[in-house]
Amino acid sequence: MTVSPSSSPRYRGLTARDLALIALFAALLAAMSLVPGIPVGSVPITLQTLIVMLAPAILGAKRGVLAIATFLALALAGLPILSGGGGGLASFAGPSGGFLISWIFVALVIGLLTDRMLPAYRFWPGLLINLVGGIGVCYLIGGPWMAVVAGLDATAALIALAAFVPGDVIKAVVATLIAASVHRAYPVPPAGHRVSAAGPRS
């Protein structure tokens, strides 16, 4: 019996287009490591969190999480794709480790909430979603980890986190603007949806 690509187990419900989008956003996340981070104590401010918010805002939960997970797996394997050329287990064990791990949950929360809003992606709900996921979830996981590893007390940890807020709010706004433009100009179909070469029916 011949098994078609769309039903092959290796796709796990994903089309070739889905896999290409996942790889694209994982590559964009890696490319952002080339932009120098701004040191703030023991954890730098980077543009990578922009892509962490953008991926699920455009791709939804399943593909967004897979894109982030793919990137983190490559970083954990030792590829120098984290900010400043970092990679490997040591990067995840340091003060930034909690923020890196939080990216999976950031993508999951943003993706699930975005999926509930589609197909009509709107700026203000989208911004709220990105703020909740990109700041709330990220800080909730990354903040305590940073405090423990860096030896900060609660006050020092809150001050350190406050330094990230303005930049992260700007990144949330930019991610929402880009996502709104993409969904308006070129709606991204759900994961596993096969796009007909014939185009939409009239």
C-alpha positions as CSV (number, residue, x, y, z in Angstrom):
1,M,0.0,0.0,0.0
2,T,1.4,3.4,-1.0
3,V,1.3,6.1,1.7
4,S,0.9,9.6,0.5
5,P,3.1,12.4,2.1
6,S,0.1,14.0,3.7
7,S,-0.7,10.8,5.7
8,S,2.9,9.9,6.4
9,P,3.7,9.6,10.2
10,R,6.7,11.9,9.8
11,Y,4.4,14.9,9.2
12,R,2.4,14.3,12.4
13,G,-0.6,16.3,11.1
14,L,1.6,19.0,9.5
15,T,1.9,19.8,5.8
16,A,5.1,20.6,4.0
17,R,4.1,24.2,4.1
18,D,3.7,24.0,7.9
19,L,7.2,22.6,8.2
20,A,8.6,25.3,6.0
21,L,7.0,28.0,8.1
22,I,8.3,26.4,11.3
23,A,11.8,26.3,9.9
24,L,11.5,29.9,8.7
25,F,10.6,31.3,12.1
26,A,13.3,29.2,13.8
27,A,15.8,30.6,11.3
28,L,14.5,34.2,12.0
29,L,14.9,33.6,15.7
30,A,18.5,32.4,15.1
31,A,19.2,35.4,12.8
32,M,18.2,37.8,15.6
33,S,21.2,36.5,17.6
34,L,23.4,38.5,15.3
35,V,21.9,41.8,16.6
36,P,24.0,42.6,19.8
37,G,22.0,42.5,23.0
38,I,21.9,45.3,25.5
39,P,23.4,44.1,28.8
40,V,21.1,44.6,31.8
41,G,22.7,43.0,34.8
42,S,23.1,39.3,34.1
43,V,20.5,39.0,31.4
44,P,20.7,41.0,28.1
45,I,17.8,42.7,26.3
46,T,17.6,41.0,22.8
47,L,15.5,41.2,19.7
48,Q,14.9,37.4,19.8
49,T,11.8,37.9,22.1
50,L,10.2,39.9,19.2
51,I,10.2,36.7,17.1
52,V,9.1,34.6,20.1
53,M,5.9,36.7,20.2
54,L,5.6,37.1,16.4
55,A,5.8,33.3,15.6
56,P,2.7,32.2,17.5
57,A,0.9,35.5,16.6
58,I,1.2,34.5,13.0
59,L,1.4,30.7,13.0
60,G,-0.8,29.9,15.9
61,A,-0.1,27.6,18.8
62,K,1.0,24.3,17.2
63,R,3.4,25.7,14.6
64,G,4.5,28.6,16.9
65,V,5.5,26.3,19.7
66,L,7.3,23.9,17.3
67,A,9.3,26.8,15.8
68,I,10.5,27.9,19.2
69,A,11.1,24.3,20.3
70,T,13.2,23.7,17.2
71,F,15.3,26.8,17.9
72,L,15.8,25.9,21.5
73,A,16.7,22.3,20.7
74,L,19.4,23.5,18.3
75,A,20.7,26.0,20.9
76,L,20.8,23.2,23.6
77,A,22.7,21.0,21.1
78,G,25.4,23.7,21.1
79,L,24.8,25.8,18.1
80,P,25.8,29.4,18.8
81,I,22.4,30.9,18.0
82,L,21.6,32.6,21.3
83,S,22.3,36.3,21.9
84,G,26.0,36.9,21.9
85,G,26.8,33.6,20.2
86,G,25.8,31.5,23.2
87,G,24.6,27.9,23.0
88,G,24.8,24.7,24.9
89,L,23.7,23.5,28.3
90,A,25.6,26.3,30.1
91,S,23.4,28.9,28.5
92,F,20.3,27.2,29.9
93,A,21.8,26.8,33.3
94,G,22.7,30.5,33.6
95,P,20.5,33.5,34.7
96,S,18.9,33.6,31.2
97,G,17.9,29.9,31.4
98,G,14.4,30.6,32.8
99,F,13.6,33.1,30.1
100,L,14.7,30.7,27.4
101,I,12.6,27.9,28.8
102,S,9.6,30.3,29.2
103,W,9.6,30.9,25.4
104,I,7.8,27.6,24.9
105,F,5.0,28.7,27.3
106,V,5.0,32.2,25.8
107,A,4.4,30.7,22.4
108,L,1.8,28.3,23.7
109,V,-0.2,31.1,25.5
110,I,0.0,33.6,22.6
111,G,-0.8,30.9,20.1
112,L,-3.8,29.5,21.9
113,L,-5.3,32.9,22.5
114,T,-4.6,34.0,18.9
115,D,-6.2,30.8,17.5
116,R,-9.4,31.8,19.4
117,M,-9.4,35.2,17.8
118,L,-8.8,34.1,14.2
119,P,-9.7,34.5,11.4
120,A,-10.3,38.2,12.3
121,Y,-7.0,39.3,13.8
122,R,-7.5,42.6,15.5
123,F,-4.7,44.9,16.8
124,W,-5.9,45.7,20.4
125,P,-6.8,42.1,21.4
126,G,-3.6,40.9,19.7
127,L,-1.5,43.4,21.6
128,L,-3.1,42.4,24.9
129,I,-2.4,38.7,24.1
130,N,1.3,39.5,23.3
131,L,1.6,41.5,26.5
132,V,0.2,38.7,28.6
133,G,2.3,36.1,26.9
134,G,5.4,38.0,26.0
135,I,5.8,39.8,29.3
136,G,3.5,38.2,31.9
137,V,4.3,34.5,31.2
138,C,8.0,35.2,30.3
139,Y,8.6,37.2,33.5
140,L,6.7,34.8,35.7
141,I,9.0,31.9,34.7
142,G,12.2,33.8,33.9
143,G,12.2,36.2,36.9
144,P,12.4,33.7,39.8
145,W,15.0,31.6,37.8
146,M,17.2,34.8,37.3
147,A,16.8,35.7,41.0
148,V,18.0,32.3,42.2
149,V,20.9,31.8,39.8
150,A,22.1,35.4,40.1
151,G,21.6,35.6,43.8
152,L,19.2,38.5,43.8
153,D,16.6,39.3,46.5
154,A,13.0,40.0,45.6
155,T,13.5,43.8,45.3
156,A,16.6,43.5,43.2
157,A,14.9,41.0,40.9
158,L,11.9,43.3,40.4
159,I,14.2,46.2,39.6
160,A,16.0,44.1,37.1
161,L,12.8,43.0,35.5
162,A,11.5,46.6,35.3
163,A,14.4,47.4,33.1
164,F,13.1,45.0,30.5
165,V,9.5,46.3,30.4
166,P,9.8,49.3,28.1
167,G,11.6,47.3,25.4
168,D,9.3,44.4,25.7
169,V,6.2,46.6,25.4
170,I,7.7,48.1,22.2
171,K,8.4,44.6,20.8
172,A,4.9,43.5,21.7
173,V,3.5,46.5,19.7
174,V,5.8,45.8,16.7
175,A,4.9,42.0,16.8
176,T,1.2,42.9,16.8
177,L,1.5,45.4,14.0
178,I,3.3,42.8,11.8
179,A,0.9,40.0,12.7
180,A,-2.1,42.2,11.9
181,S,-0.6,43.1,8.6
182,V,0.2,39.5,7.7
183,H,-3.2,38.2,8.6
184,R,-4.9,41.0,6.7
185,A,-2.8,40.7,3.6
186,Y,-2.1,37.0,3.5
187,P,-4.2,34.9,6.0
188,V,-2.2,31.9,7.3
189,P,-4.3,28.7,7.2
190,P,-4.5,26.5,10.3
191,A,-1.8,23.8,10.9
192,G,-2.3,20.8,8.8
193,H,-4.5,22.6,6.2
194,R,-3.5,21.8,2.7
195,V,-3.6,24.8,0.3
196,S,-5.1,24.0,-3.0
197,A,-3.0,24.9,-6.0
198,A,-6.1,26.0,-7.8
199,G,-6.7,28.8,-5.2
200,P,-9.9,29.8,-3.5
201,R,-13.2,28.9,-5.1
202,S,-15.4,31.8,-6.3
